Amino acid sequence: MKTYLGEFEELVLLTVASLGNDAYGVSVQLEIENRCNRSISIGALHSTITRLEEKGFLKSWLGGATQQRGGRSKRYYEITQAGKKAVTETKSMRDELWSLSKVKLSVK
């Protein structure tokens, strides 16, 4: 069964995958903002992360508490096999649509 990913869901999954062991809320937010040159709210990010966890595309765990964070723990994220499959299927669909495009889409 193919799964549809929204654009922001795809960005979040790919960013979590690219950050590896450093994927936590703020690092994901900053990476997306820097790479995509767009501002995102932490609330929108957390809503998307929750949805991706519910779909089984991300899993999370709490790291150790630190003094720098006032004794609070960071929640880290990792893309699951189902998440990898969803991203791969989305990429394949986009590649197929690009190759079938009858309009020259390159920008000079």
Secondary structure by P-SEA (a helix, b strand, c coil): cbbbbcaaaaaaaaaaaaacccccaaaaaaaaaaaacbbbbaaaaaaaaaaaaaaccbbbbbcccccccccbbbbbbbbcaaaaaaaaaaaaaaaaaaaacccccccc
